[in-house]
């Protein structure tokens, strides 16, 4: 409760302090710091937009609907809204839990290959990628499938950039 108000206060504080801090920096560092602050503002606002996140999850589920190695939890739209997102519970082990993966008989090299393949598909084919891939957001289910969680931060790649990357590879 009240997190939106706190974040707005923090963002205003950053914006008001930035000119005072950048006075002491050379022009390139000042622009870089201003850019970081703008990106943070944009990212945190997107992270808090649960309707946007739910729409993104639906797109990811559709994009990976024919991939048996990737799981994206289903959004329970009737229980979701602007301030909350509710999704299907998908049990998994964090992707960095080597002991648990070993006990499950998961081939870690194969797991890395599947993760690389999933990201290649996101970037090169779909142009929409999960931009917060840390162990809290990536799991492995009992069948050895990759499970993606938390779609608050995603990135996009234009068709032109995808075509150039595809040609490069």
DSSP file (Angstrom, degrees, kcal/mol; ACC not computed):
  #  RESIDUE AA STRUCTURE BP1 BP2  ACC     N-H-->O    O-->H-N    N-H-->O    O-->H-N    TCO  KAPPA ALPHA  PHI   PSI    X-CA   Y-CA   Z-CA
    1    1 A X              0   0    0      0, 0.0     0, 0.0     0, 0.0     0, 0.0   0.000 360.0 360.0 360.0 134.2    0.0    0.0    0.0
    2    2 A X     >  +     0   0    0      1,-0.0     4,-2.0     3,-0.0     5,-0.2   0.502 360.0 127.8  81.6   3.8    1.2    3.5   -0.9
    3    3 A X  H  >  +     0   0    0      1,-0.2     4,-2.6     2,-0.2     5,-0.2   0.863  69.5  56.2 -64.9 -34.9    4.1    2.3   -3.0
    4    4 A X  H  > S+     0   0    0      1,-0.2     4,-2.5     2,-0.2    -1,-0.2   0.921 108.1  48.1 -62.0 -42.7    3.1    4.4   -6.0
    5    5 A X  H  > S+     0   0    0      2,-0.2     4,-2.2     1,-0.2    -1,-0.2   0.911 112.2  49.5 -63.3 -42.8    3.2    7.5   -3.8
    6    6 A X  H  X S+     0   0    0     -4,-2.0     4,-2.5     2,-0.2    -2,-0.2   0.911 111.8  48.0 -63.0 -42.8    6.6    6.6   -2.5
    7    7 A X  H  X S+     0   0    0     -4,-2.6     4,-2.8     2,-0.2     5,-0.2   0.916 110.2  51.5 -66.4 -42.4    8.0    5.9   -6.0
    8    8 A X  H  X S+     0   0    0     -4,-2.5     4,-2.4     2,-0.2    -1,-0.2   0.906 110.8  49.4 -59.8 -40.9    6.7    9.2   -7.2
    9    9 A X  H  X S+     0   0    0     -4,-2.2     4,-2.3     2,-0.2    -2,-0.2   0.930 111.8  48.3 -62.9 -45.6    8.4   11.0   -4.3
   10   10 A X  H  X S+     0   0    0     -4,-2.5     4,-2.5     1,-0.2    -2,-0.2   0.908 111.5  49.6 -61.9 -42.3   11.6    9.2   -5.0
   11   11 A X  H  X S+     0   0    0     -4,-2.8     4,-2.4     2,-0.2    -1,-0.2   0.901 111.0  49.0 -65.6 -40.3   11.5   10.1   -8.7
   12   12 A X  H  X S+     0   0    0     -4,-2.4     4,-2.3    -5,-0.2    -1,-0.2   0.906 110.9  51.5 -63.3 -40.2   10.8   13.7   -8.0
   13   13 A X  H  X S+     0   0    0     -4,-2.3     4,-2.2     2,-0.2     5,-0.2   0.923 109.7  48.8 -62.4 -45.2   13.7   13.7   -5.5
   14   14 A X  H  X S+     0   0    0     -4,-2.5     4,-2.1     1,-0.2    -1,-0.2   0.939 112.6  48.3 -59.6 -47.0   16.0   12.2   -8.2
   15   15 A X  H  X S+     0   0    0     -4,-2.4     4,-0.7     1,-0.2    -1,-0.2   0.868 113.2  47.3 -63.4 -36.7   14.9   14.8  -10.7
   16   16 A X  H  < S+     0   0    0     -4,-2.3     4,-0.4     1,-0.2    -1,-0.2   0.838 116.3  43.4 -75.8 -30.8   15.4   17.7   -8.3
   17   17 A X  H >X S+     0   0    0     -4,-2.2     4,-2.0    -5,-0.2     3,-0.7   0.765  95.2  79.7 -82.4 -26.1   18.8   16.6   -7.1
   18   18 A X  H 3X S+     0   0    0     -4,-2.1     4,-2.9     1,-0.3     5,-0.2   0.875  89.6  51.0 -54.3 -47.3   20.2   15.7  -10.6
   19   19 A X  H 3X S+     0   0    0     -4,-0.7     4,-0.8     1,-0.2    -1,-0.3   0.861 111.3  50.0 -60.9 -32.6   21.0   19.3  -11.6
   20   20 A X  H <4 S+     0   0    0     -3,-0.7     4,-0.3    -4,-0.4    -1,-0.2   0.873 114.8  43.0 -72.5 -36.3   23.0   19.8   -8.4
   21   21 A X  H >< S+     0   0    0     -4,-2.0     3,-1.5     1,-0.2    -2,-0.2   0.913 110.5  54.1 -74.6 -43.9   24.9   16.6   -8.8
   22   22 A X  H >< S+     0   0    0     -4,-2.9     3,-1.6     1,-0.3    -1,-0.2   0.692  90.9  76.2 -69.8 -16.9   25.7   17.0  -12.6
   23   23 A X  T 3< S+     0   0    0     -4,-0.8    -1,-0.3     1,-0.3    -2,-0.2   0.825  96.4  49.3 -57.9 -30.3   27.2   20.5  -11.9
   24   24 A X  T <  S+     0   0    0     -3,-1.5     2,-0.3    -4,-0.3    -1,-0.3   0.364 102.1  78.6 -93.7   5.2   30.2   18.7  -10.6
   25   25 A X  S <  S-     0   0    0     -3,-1.6     2,-0.0    -4,-0.1    -3,-0.0  -0.780  85.3-104.0-112.9 155.3   30.6   16.4  -13.6
   26   26 A X     >  -     0   0    0     -2,-0.3     4,-2.6     1,-0.1     5,-0.2  -0.313  46.1 -97.8 -70.0 166.8   32.0   16.9  -17.0
   27   27 A X  H  > S+     0   0    0      1,-0.2     4,-2.5     2,-0.2     5,-0.2   0.863 120.9  49.4 -58.2 -42.9   29.4   17.2  -19.8
   28   28 A X  H  > S+     0   0    0      1,-0.2     4,-2.2     2,-0.2    -1,-0.2   0.920 113.8  45.2 -65.3 -43.9   29.6   13.5  -21.0
   29   29 A X  H  > S+     0   0    0      2,-0.2     4,-2.5     1,-0.2    -1,-0.2   0.877 112.2  52.7 -67.3 -36.7   29.2   12.1  -17.5
   30   30 A X  H  X S+     0   0    0     -4,-2.6     4,-2.5     2,-0.2    -2,-0.2   0.937 110.9  46.2 -64.1 -45.9   26.4   14.5  -16.7
   31   31 A X  H  X S+     0   0    0     -4,-2.5     4,-2.4     1,-0.2    -2,-0.2   0.893 112.3  51.9 -62.1 -39.3   24.5   13.5  -19.9
   32   32 A X  H  X S+     0   0    0     -4,-2.2     4,-2.3     2,-0.2    -2,-0.2   0.920 110.7  46.9 -63.1 -44.3   25.1    9.8  -19.0
   33   33 A X  H  X S+     0   0    0     -4,-2.5     4,-2.3     2,-0.2    -2,-0.2   0.895 111.9  50.8 -65.5 -40.1   23.7   10.3  -15.5
   34   34 A X  H  X S+     0   0    0     -4,-2.5     4,-2.3     2,-0.2    -2,-0.2   0.903 110.4  50.1 -62.8 -40.6   20.7   12.2  -16.8
   35   35 A X  H  X S+     0   0    0     -4,-2.4     4,-2.6     2,-0.2    -2,-0.2   0.907 109.4  50.6 -64.3 -42.5   20.1    9.3  -19.3
   36   36 A X  H  X S+     0   0    0     -4,-2.3     4,-2.5     1,-0.2    -2,-0.2   0.912 110.1  50.5 -61.2 -42.7   20.3    6.7  -16.5
   37   37 A X  H  X S+     0   0    0     -4,-2.3     4,-2.4     2,-0.2    -2,-0.2   0.910 111.2  48.2 -63.2 -42.0   17.8    8.7  -14.4
   38   38 A X  H  X S+     0   0    0     -4,-2.3     4,-2.5     2,-0.2    -2,-0.2   0.914 112.4  48.9 -63.8 -42.7   15.4    8.9  -17.4
   39   39 A X  H  X S+     0   0    0     -4,-2.6     4,-2.9     2,-0.2    -2,-0.2   0.891 111.0  50.3 -64.7 -39.2   15.7    5.2  -18.0
   40   40 A X  H  X S+     0   0    0     -4,-2.5     4,-2.8     2,-0.2     5,-0.3   0.928 110.1  50.2 -63.7 -44.8   15.1    4.4  -14.4
   41   41 A X  H  X S+     0   0    0     -4,-2.4     4,-1.8     1,-0.2    -2,-0.2   0.941 114.4  44.3 -57.2 -49.3   12.0    6.6  -14.4
   42   42 A X  H  X S+     0   0    0     -4,-2.5     4,-2.1     1,-0.2    -2,-0.2   0.920 115.2  48.2 -62.8 -45.3   10.7    4.8  -17.5
   43   43 A X  H  X S+     0   0    0     -4,-2.9     4,-2.6     1,-0.2    -2,-0.2   0.912 110.8  48.7 -64.3 -44.5   11.6    1.3  -16.2
   44   44 A X  H  X S+     0   0    0     -4,-2.8     4,-1.2     1,-0.2    -1,-0.2   0.876 111.3  50.6 -67.9 -35.6   10.1    1.7  -12.7
   45   45 A X  H  < S+     0   0    0     -4,-1.8     4,-0.4    -5,-0.3     3,-0.3   0.913 112.8  46.1 -66.6 -41.3    6.8    3.1  -14.2
   46   46 A X  H >< S+     0   0    0     -4,-2.1     3,-1.3     1,-0.2    -2,-0.2   0.890 107.8  57.6 -66.1 -38.8    6.6    0.1  -16.6
   47   47 A X  H 3< S+     0   0    0     -4,-2.6    -1,-0.2     1,-0.3    -2,-0.2   0.801 108.1  47.6 -61.8 -29.0    7.4   -2.3  -13.8
   48   48 A X  T 3< S+     0   0    0     -4,-1.2     2,-1.2    -3,-0.3    -1,-0.3   0.473  86.5  95.9 -92.2  -2.9    4.4   -1.0  -11.8
   49   49 A X    <>  +     0   0    0     -3,-1.3     4,-2.1    -4,-0.4     5,-0.1  -0.710  47.7 175.3 -92.2  91.2    1.9   -1.2  -14.8
   50   50 A X  H  > S+     0   0    0     -2,-1.2     4,-2.4    32,-1.0    -1,-0.2   0.770  75.8  57.3 -72.9 -26.2    0.3   -4.6  -14.2
   51   51 A X  H  > S+     0   0    0     31,-0.3     4,-2.1     2,-0.2    -1,-0.2   0.926 109.8  45.9 -66.7 -42.9   -2.2   -4.3  -17.0
   52   52 A X  H  > S+     0   0    0      2,-0.2     4,-2.3     1,-0.2    -2,-0.2   0.911 112.4  51.1 -62.6 -43.6    0.8   -3.8  -19.4
   53   53 A X  H  X S+     0   0    0     -4,-2.1     4,-2.6     2,-0.2    -2,-0.2   0.902 108.6  51.2 -62.5 -41.3    2.6   -6.7  -17.8
   54   54 A X  H  X S+     0   0    0     -4,-2.4     4,-2.1     2,-0.2    -1,-0.2   0.922 110.5  48.7 -62.4 -43.9   -0.5   -9.0  -18.2
   55   55 A X  H  X S+     0   0    0     -4,-2.1     4,-1.9     1,-0.2    -1,-0.2   0.896 111.3  50.8 -61.3 -39.8   -0.7   -8.1  -21.9
   56   56 A X  H  X S+     0   0    0     -4,-2.3     4,-2.6     2,-0.2    -2,-0.2   0.905 107.8  52.1 -65.1 -41.9    3.0   -8.8  -22.3
   57   57 A X  H  X S+     0   0    0     -4,-2.6     4,-2.8     1,-0.2    -1,-0.2   0.900 107.5  52.4 -61.6 -40.3    2.6  -12.2  -20.6
   58   58 A X  H  X S+     0   0    0     -4,-2.1     4,-2.3     1,-0.2    -1,-0.2   0.923 110.0  48.9 -61.5 -43.0   -0.2  -13.1  -23.0
   59   59 A X  H  X S+     0   0    0     -4,-1.9     4,-2.8     2,-0.2    -2,-0.2   0.921 111.4  49.1 -62.3 -43.8    2.1  -12.2  -25.9
   60   60 A X  H  X S+     0   0    0     -4,-2.6     4,-2.1     2,-0.2    -2,-0.2   0.913 109.6  51.7 -63.3 -42.1    4.9  -14.3  -24.5
   61   61 A X  H  < S+     0   0    0     -4,-2.8    -1,-0.2     1,-0.2    -2,-0.2   0.917 112.8  46.0 -59.6 -42.5    2.6  -17.3  -24.0
   62   62 A X  H >< S+     0   0    0     -4,-2.3     3,-1.2     1,-0.2     4,-0.3   0.924 110.7  52.6 -64.9 -44.0    1.5  -17.0  -27.6
   63   63 A X  H 3< S+     0   0    0     -4,-2.8     3,-0.3     1,-0.3    -1,-0.2   0.846 119.5  34.6 -61.2 -34.0    5.0  -16.6  -28.9
   64   64 A X  T >< S+     0   0    0     -4,-2.1     3,-1.8     1,-0.2     6,-0.3   0.201  82.5 112.3-106.0  15.4    6.1  -19.7  -27.0
   65   65 A X  T <  S+     0   0    0     -3,-1.2    -1,-0.2     1,-0.3    -2,-0.1   0.779  83.3  43.6 -61.5 -26.1    2.9  -21.7  -27.4
   66   66 A X  T 3  S+     0   0    0     -3,-0.3     2,-0.7    -4,-0.3    -1,-0.3   0.296  93.0  94.1-101.9  10.3    4.6  -24.2  -29.8
   67   67 A X    X   -     0   0    0     -3,-1.8     3,-1.3     3,-0.1    -3,-0.0  -0.890  54.1-167.2-105.3 110.1    7.8  -24.6  -27.7
   68   68 A X  T 3  S+     0   0    0     -2,-0.7    -1,-0.1     1,-0.2    -3,-0.0   0.580  84.6  61.0 -72.1  -7.6    7.7  -27.5  -25.3
   69   69 A X  T 3  S+     0   0    0     76,-0.1    77,-3.0    45,-0.1     2,-0.4   0.470  96.0  67.2 -97.3  -2.8   10.8  -26.3  -23.5
   70   70 A X  E <   -a  146   0A   0     -3,-1.3     2,-0.4    -6,-0.3    77,-0.2  -0.964  57.7-168.5-127.0 135.1    9.4  -23.0  -22.3
   71   71 A X  E     -a  147   0A   0     75,-3.1    77,-2.4    -2,-0.4     2,-0.5  -0.982   5.4-178.4-122.0 130.4    6.6  -22.2  -19.8
   72   72 A X  E     -a  148   0A   0     -2,-0.4    77,-0.1    75,-0.2    75,-0.0  -0.992  36.1-116.6-121.6 119.7    5.0  -18.8  -19.3
   73   73 A X        -     0   0    0     75,-0.7     2,-0.3    -2,-0.5   -12,-0.1  -0.178  31.2-109.5 -55.5 147.1    2.3  -18.8  -16.5
   74   74 A X        -     0   0    0      1,-0.1    14,-3.1   -13,-0.0     2,-0.4  -0.594  28.3-124.0 -78.6 137.5   -1.2  -18.0  -17.6
   75   75 A X  B     -D   87   0B   0     -2,-0.3     2,-1.3    12,-0.2    12,-0.3  -0.680   9.2-142.1 -81.2 131.5   -2.6  -14.7  -16.5
   76   76 A X    >   -     0   0    0     10,-3.1     3,-1.9    -2,-0.4    10,-0.3  -0.737  23.4-176.2 -92.2  87.3   -5.9  -14.9  -14.6
   77   77 A X  G >  S+     0   0    0     -2,-1.3     3,-1.4     1,-0.3    -1,-0.2   0.806  75.4  60.3 -60.9 -33.9   -7.3  -11.8  -16.2
   78   78 A X  G 3  S+     0   0    0      1,-0.3    -1,-0.3    -3,-0.1    -2,-0.1   0.653 111.4  42.1 -70.3 -13.2  -10.5  -11.8  -14.1
   79   79 A X  G <  S+     0   0    0     -3,-1.9     2,-0.3     7,-0.2    -1,-0.3   0.203 106.7  79.5-112.7  12.9   -8.3  -11.5  -11.0
   80   80 A X    <   +     0   0    0     -3,-1.4     2,-0.3    -4,-0.1     5,-0.2  -0.797  47.5 138.3-119.8 160.8   -5.9   -8.9  -12.4
   81   81 A X        -     0   0    0      3,-3.3     3,-0.4    -2,-0.3   -27,-0.1  -0.899  65.4 -47.0-171.8-159.8   -6.1   -5.2  -12.9
   82   82 A X  S    S+     0   0    0     -2,-0.3   -32,-1.0     1,-0.2   -31,-0.3   0.839 132.8  32.9 -60.6 -35.9   -4.2   -1.9  -12.7
   83   83 A X  S    S+     0   0    0      1,-0.2     2,-0.3   -33,-0.1    -1,-0.2   0.477 122.9  32.9-105.4  -3.1   -2.8   -2.6   -9.2
   84   84 A X        -     0   0    0     -3,-0.4    -3,-3.3     2,-0.0     2,-0.4  -0.996  54.7-157.5-153.2 145.1   -2.4   -6.4   -9.2
   85   85 A X        -     0   0    0     -2,-0.3     2,-0.5    -5,-0.2    -5,-0.1  -0.994  12.9-166.5-122.7 132.0   -1.5   -9.2  -11.6
   86   86 A X        +     0   0    0     -2,-0.4   -10,-3.1   -10,-0.3     2,-0.3  -0.967  13.5 173.1-119.8 130.9   -2.6  -12.7  -10.8
   87   87 A X  B     -D   75   0B   0     -2,-0.5   -12,-0.2   -12,-0.3   -14,-0.1  -0.894  38.7 -80.4-135.6 164.5   -1.2  -15.7  -12.6
   88   88 A X        -     0   0    0    -14,-3.1     2,-0.6    -2,-0.3   -15,-0.1  -0.298  49.4-112.8 -59.1 143.1   -1.2  -19.4  -12.6
   89   89 A X        -     0   0    0    -16,-0.1     2,-0.5     2,-0.0    -1,-0.1  -0.726  35.2-177.5 -82.4 122.8    1.1  -21.0  -10.1
   90   90 A X        -     0   0    0     -2,-0.6     2,-0.2   -19,-0.0   -17,-0.1  -0.953  18.6-142.0-122.7 110.0    3.9  -22.9  -11.8
   91   91 A X        +     0   0    0     -2,-0.5    51,-0.4    48,-0.0     2,-0.3  -0.486  36.1 148.9 -72.8 137.3    6.3  -24.6   -9.4
   92   92 A X        -     0   0    0     -2,-0.2     2,-0.4    49,-0.2    49,-0.2  -0.966  45.0-111.0-157.5 170.4    9.9  -24.5  -10.3
   93   93 A X  E     -B  140   0A   0     47,-2.4    47,-2.0    -2,-0.3    -2,-0.0  -0.892  47.8 -97.9-106.2 139.0   13.5  -24.5   -9.0
   94   94 A X  E >   -B  139   0A   0     -2,-0.4     3,-2.1    45,-0.2    45,-0.2  -0.293  32.1-121.8 -57.8 141.9   15.5  -21.3   -9.4
   95   95 A X  T 3  S+     0   0    0     43,-2.0    -1,-0.2    40,-0.5    44,-0.1   0.680 110.1  53.2 -63.8 -19.0   17.8  -21.6  -12.4
   96   96 A X  T 3  S+     0   0    0     42,-0.3     2,-1.7    39,-0.1    -1,-0.3   0.358  75.9 106.2 -97.9   6.4   20.9  -21.0  -10.3
   97   97 A X    <>  +     0   0    0     -3,-2.1     4,-2.5     1,-0.2     5,-0.2  -0.603  44.7 175.4 -86.3  81.2   20.1  -23.8   -7.8
   98   98 A X  H  > S+     0   0    0     -2,-1.7     4,-2.4     1,-0.2    -1,-0.2   0.857  73.5  53.4 -58.6 -40.2   22.8  -26.2   -9.1
   99   99 A X  H  > S+     0   0    0      2,-0.2     4,-2.4     1,-0.2    -1,-0.2   0.932 111.5  44.7 -62.9 -45.7   22.2  -28.8   -6.3
  100  100 A X  H  > S+     0   0    0      2,-0.2     4,-1.9     1,-0.2    -2,-0.2   0.903 112.8  51.2 -65.8 -40.6   18.4  -29.0   -7.0
  101  101 A X  H  <>S+     0   0    0     -4,-2.5     5,-2.7     1,-0.2     4,-0.5   0.899 109.8  50.9 -62.9 -39.1   19.0  -29.2  -10.8
  102  102 A X  H ><5S+     0   0    0     -4,-2.4     3,-1.3    -5,-0.2    -2,-0.2   0.933 109.4  49.6 -61.9 -46.4   21.5  -32.0  -10.2
  103  103 A X  H 3<5S+     0   0    0     -4,-2.4    -1,-0.2     1,-0.3    -2,-0.2   0.829 109.2  53.2 -62.3 -31.3   18.9  -33.9   -8.1
  104  104 A X  T 3<5S-     0   0    0     -4,-1.9    -1,-0.3    -5,-0.2    -2,-0.2   0.569 115.3-118.2 -79.6  -8.3   16.3  -33.4  -10.8
  105  105 A X  T < 5 +     0   0    0     -3,-1.3     2,-0.4    -4,-0.5    -3,-0.2   0.771  55.0 163.7  76.7  26.1   18.7  -34.9  -13.4
  106  106 A X      < -     0   0    0     -5,-2.7     2,-0.8    -6,-0.2    -1,-0.2  -0.654  38.8-134.5 -82.3 128.0   18.9  -31.6  -15.4
  107  107 A X     >  -     0   0    0     -2,-0.4     4,-2.2     1,-0.2     5,-0.2  -0.739  15.1-158.1 -79.0 110.6   21.7  -31.4  -17.9
  108  108 A X  H  > S+     0   0    0     -2,-0.8     4,-2.3     1,-0.2    -1,-0.2   0.841  89.3  54.4 -66.6 -33.2   23.0  -27.9  -17.2
  109  109 A X  H  > S+     0   0    0      2,-0.2     4,-2.0     1,-0.2    -1,-0.2   0.912 110.4  46.9 -64.4 -41.1   24.6  -27.5  -20.6
  110  110 A X  H  > S+     0   0    0      2,-0.2     4,-2.4     1,-0.2    -2,-0.2   0.875 109.8  54.4 -66.5 -37.4   21.4  -28.4  -22.3
  111  111 A X  H  X S+     0   0    0     -4,-2.2     4,-2.3     2,-0.2    -2,-0.2   0.917 108.3  48.4 -62.4 -43.7   19.5  -26.0  -20.0
  112  112 A X  H  X S+     0   0    0     -4,-2.3     4,-2.8     2,-0.2    -1,-0.2   0.906 109.9  52.8 -63.1 -41.1   21.9  -23.2  -21.1
  113  113 A X  H  X S+     0   0    0     -4,-2.0     4,-2.5     1,-0.2    -2,-0.2   0.912 110.1  48.0 -60.4 -42.6   21.3  -24.2  -24.8
  114  114 A X  H  X S+     0   0    0     -4,-2.4     4,-2.6     2,-0.2    -1,-0.2   0.888 111.2  50.3 -66.6 -38.4   17.6  -23.9  -24.3
  115  115 A X  H  X S+     0   0    0     -4,-2.3     4,-2.3     2,-0.2    -2,-0.2   0.927 112.1  47.2 -64.7 -44.3   17.9  -20.5  -22.6
  116  116 A X  H  X S+     0   0    0     -4,-2.8     4,-2.5     1,-0.2    -2,-0.2   0.911 112.5  50.2 -61.7 -41.8   20.0  -19.2  -25.4
  117  117 A X  H  X S+     0   0    0     -4,-2.5     4,-2.4    -5,-0.2    -2,-0.2   0.907 109.4  50.8 -63.2 -42.4   17.6  -20.6  -27.9
  118  118 A X  H  X S+     0   0    0     -4,-2.6     4,-2.4     1,-0.2    -1,-0.2   0.916 112.7  46.0 -62.4 -42.9   14.6  -19.0  -26.1
  119  119 A X  H  X S+     0   0    0     -4,-2.3     4,-2.8     2,-0.2     5,-0.3   0.877 110.1  53.5 -69.4 -36.3   16.4  -15.6  -26.1
  120  120 A X  H  X>S+     0   0    0     -4,-2.5     4,-2.8     2,-0.2     5,-0.7   0.921 111.0  47.4 -61.6 -42.1   17.4  -16.0  -29.8
  121  121 A X  I  X>S+     0   0    0     -4,-2.4     5,-2.4     3,-0.2     4,-1.4   0.925 112.6  49.3 -63.8 -44.2   13.8  -16.6  -30.6
  122  122 A X  I  <>S+     0   0    0     -4,-2.4     5,-1.8     3,-0.2     6,-1.3   0.949 121.5  33.1 -59.1 -49.5   12.7  -13.6  -28.5
  123  123 A X  I  <5S+     0   0    0     -4,-2.8    -2,-0.2     4,-0.2    -3,-0.2   0.955 128.3  32.7 -75.5 -51.4   15.1  -11.2  -30.1
  124  124 A X  I  <5S+     0   0    0     -4,-2.8    -3,-0.2    -5,-0.3    -2,-0.1   0.860 131.9  23.9 -80.5 -36.5   15.4  -12.5  -33.6
  125  125 A X  I  <<S+     0   0    0     -4,-1.4    -3,-0.2    -5,-0.7    -4,-0.1   0.909 132.3  27.6 -94.8 -51.4   11.9  -13.8  -34.3
  126  126 A X  I   <S-     0   0    0     -5,-2.4    -3,-0.2     2,-0.1    -4,-0.2   0.790  80.9-142.6 -88.5 -29.4    9.5  -12.0  -31.9
  127  127 A X  S   <S+     0   0    0     -5,-1.8    30,-2.1    -6,-0.4     2,-0.4   0.658  73.7  96.6  73.1  14.9   11.3   -8.7  -31.3
  128  128 A X  E     +E  156   0C   0     -6,-1.3     2,-0.3    28,-0.2    28,-0.2  -0.980  53.0 179.2-138.0 121.3   10.1   -8.8  -27.7
  129  129 A X  E     -E  155   0C   0     26,-2.7    26,-2.8    -2,-0.4     2,-0.5  -0.936  36.8-107.8-131.8 151.1   12.4  -10.1  -25.0
  130  130 A X  E     -E  154   0C   0     -2,-0.3     3,-0.3    24,-0.2    24,-0.2  -0.606  32.9-169.9 -69.7 119.7   12.3  -10.7  -21.2
  131  131 A X  S    S+     0   0    0     22,-2.3    23,-0.2    -2,-0.5    -1,-0.1   0.171  70.3  60.8-106.6  17.6   14.7   -8.0  -19.9
  132  132 A X        +     0   0    0     21,-0.3     2,-1.9    18,-0.2    -1,-0.2  -0.373  60.5 165.5-138.2  57.4   15.1   -9.0  -16.3
  133  133 A X        +     0   0    0     -3,-0.3     2,-0.3     3,-0.1     5,-0.0  -0.478  21.8 134.4 -84.2  75.8   16.6  -12.5  -16.5
  134  134 A X  S >> S-     0   0    0     -2,-1.9     3,-2.5     1,-0.0     4,-0.7  -0.758  72.0 -93.8-113.8 167.7   17.8  -13.2  -12.9
  135  135 A X  T 34 S+     0   0    0      1,-0.3   -40,-0.5    -2,-0.3     3,-0.3   0.729 122.9  59.3 -56.5 -25.0   17.3  -16.3  -10.8
  136  136 A X  T 34 S+     0   0    0      1,-0.2    -1,-0.3   -42,-0.1    -3,-0.1   0.714 112.4  40.0 -73.2 -18.7   14.2  -15.0   -9.2
  137  137 A X  T <4 S+     0   0    0     -3,-2.5    12,-2.7    -5,-0.1     2,-0.4   0.408 110.6  62.8-109.7  -1.1   12.6  -14.7  -12.6
  138  138 A X  E  <  + C   0 148A   0     -4,-0.7   -43,-2.0    -3,-0.3     2,-0.3  -0.992  60.5 162.8-129.4 129.8   13.8  -17.9  -14.2
  139  139 A X  E     -BC  94 147A   0      8,-2.5     8,-2.8    -2,-0.4     2,-0.4  -0.822  31.6-131.8-135.5 175.8   13.1  -21.4  -13.1
  140  140 A X  E     -BC  93 146A   0    -47,-2.0   -47,-2.4    -2,-0.3     6,-0.2  -0.994  24.7-145.6-131.7 124.3   13.1  -25.0  -14.2
  141  141 A X    >   -     0   0    0      4,-2.2     3,-2.4    -2,-0.4   -49,-0.2  -0.243  36.7 -90.2 -84.7 178.0   10.0  -27.1  -13.6
  142  142 A X  T 3  S+     0   0    0    -51,-0.4    -1,-0.1     1,-0.3   -50,-0.1   0.708 127.8  55.7 -63.5 -19.9   10.0  -30.9  -12.8
  143  143 A X  T 3  S-     0   0    0      2,-0.1    -1,-0.3   -74,-0.0    -2,-0.0   0.427 120.6-108.2 -89.6   0.4    9.9  -31.7  -16.5
  144  144 A X  S <  S+     0   0    0     -3,-2.4     2,-0.2     1,-0.3    -2,-0.1   0.582  71.0 144.2  85.0  10.5   13.1  -29.6  -17.1
  145  145 A X        -     0   0    0      1,-0.1    -4,-2.2   -75,-0.1     2,-0.3  -0.546  55.1-110.3 -83.3 148.7   11.3  -26.8  -18.9
  146  146 A X  E     -aC  70 140A   0    -77,-3.0   -75,-3.1    -6,-0.2     2,-0.5  -0.589  30.5-157.8 -73.1 135.0   12.3  -23.2  -18.6
  147  147 A X  E     -aC  71 139A   0     -8,-2.8    -8,-2.5    -2,-0.3     2,-0.5  -0.977   1.7-157.5-119.1 123.1    9.8  -21.1  -16.6
  148  148 A X  E     +aC  72 138A   0    -77,-2.4   -75,-0.7    -2,-0.5     2,-0.3  -0.853  14.6 178.7-101.2 132.8    9.8  -17.3  -17.1
  149  149 A X        +     0   0    0    -12,-2.7   -12,-0.0    -2,-0.5   -13,-0.0  -0.842  46.7  32.7-123.9 163.1    8.3  -15.1  -14.4
  150  150 A X        -     0   0    0     -2,-0.3     3,-0.3     1,-0.1    -1,-0.2   0.962  47.3-174.2  58.7  93.8    7.9  -11.3  -14.0
  151  151 A X        +     0   0    0      1,-0.2    -1,-0.1    -3,-0.1     3,-0.1  -0.056  50.3 113.9-106.6  30.3    7.4   -9.5  -17.3
  152  152 A X  S    S+     0   0    0      1,-0.2     2,-0.6   -20,-0.1    -1,-0.2   0.832  77.8  47.0 -69.3 -32.5    7.5   -6.0  -15.9
  153  153 A X  S    S+     0   0    0     -3,-0.3   -22,-2.3  -106,-0.1     2,-0.3  -0.942  72.8 154.1-115.0 113.9   10.7   -5.3  -17.7
  154  154 A X  E     -E  130   0C   0     -2,-0.6     2,-0.3   -24,-0.2   -24,-0.2  -0.934  26.6-145.8-132.0 157.6   10.8   -6.2  -21.4
  155  155 A X  E     -E  129   0C   0    -26,-2.8   -26,-2.7    -2,-0.3     2,-0.3  -0.837   7.4-145.6-119.9 160.8   12.7   -5.0  -24.3
  156  156 A X  E     -E  128   0C   0     -2,-0.3     2,-0.4   -28,-0.2   -28,-0.2  -0.929   2.5-158.1-125.6 152.4   11.8   -4.6  -28.0
  157  157 A X        -     0   0    0    -30,-2.1    -2,-0.0    -2,-0.3     5,-0.0  -0.996  24.9-122.8-129.8 125.7   13.9   -5.0  -31.1
  158  158 A X     >  -     0   0    0     -2,-0.4     4,-2.6     1,-0.1     5,-0.2  -0.195  23.0-113.8 -65.1 159.0   12.8   -3.3  -34.3
  159  159 A X  H  > S+     0   0    0      1,-0.2     4,-2.8     2,-0.2     5,-0.2   0.888 117.9  53.6 -59.6 -40.6   12.3   -5.4  -37.5
  160  160 A X  H  > S+     0   0    0      2,-0.2     4,-2.2     1,-0.2    -1,-0.2   0.919 110.4  45.7 -62.2 -44.2   15.2   -3.7  -39.1
  161  161 A X  H  > S+     0   0    0      2,-0.2     4,-2.9     1,-0.2    -2,-0.2   0.906 112.6  51.1 -66.4 -41.2   17.5   -4.5  -36.2
  162  162 A X  H  X S+     0   0    0     -4,-2.6     4,-2.8     2,-0.2    -2,-0.2   0.924 110.1  49.4 -61.0 -44.4   16.3   -8.1  -36.2
  163  163 A X  H  X S+     0   0    0     -4,-2.8     4,-2.4     2,-0.2    -1,-0.2   0.910 112.5  47.8 -61.4 -41.9   16.9   -8.4  -39.9
  164  164 A X  H  X S+     0   0    0     -4,-2.2     4,-2.4     2,-0.2    -2,-0.2   0.914 113.1  47.7 -65.4 -43.0   20.4   -7.0  -39.5
  165  165 A X  H  X S+     0   0    0     -4,-2.9     4,-2.5     2,-0.2    -2,-0.2   0.909 111.4  50.9 -63.3 -41.5   21.2   -9.3  -36.5
  166  166 A X  H  < S+     0   0    0     -4,-2.8    -2,-0.2     1,-0.2    -1,-0.2   0.923 111.5  47.2 -62.2 -44.8   19.9  -12.3  -38.5
  167  167 A X  H  < S+     0   0    0     -4,-2.4    -1,-0.2     1,-0.2    -2,-0.2   0.903 110.5  53.7 -62.6 -41.1   22.1  -11.4  -41.5
  168  168 A X  H  <        0   0    0     -4,-2.4    -2,-0.2     1,-0.3    -1,-0.2   0.929 360.0 360.0 -60.1 -46.6   25.0  -11.0  -39.2
  169  169 A X     <        0   0    0     -4,-2.5    -1,-0.3    -5,-0.1    -2,-0.2   0.492 360.0 360.0 -74.2 360.0   24.6  -14.4  -37.6
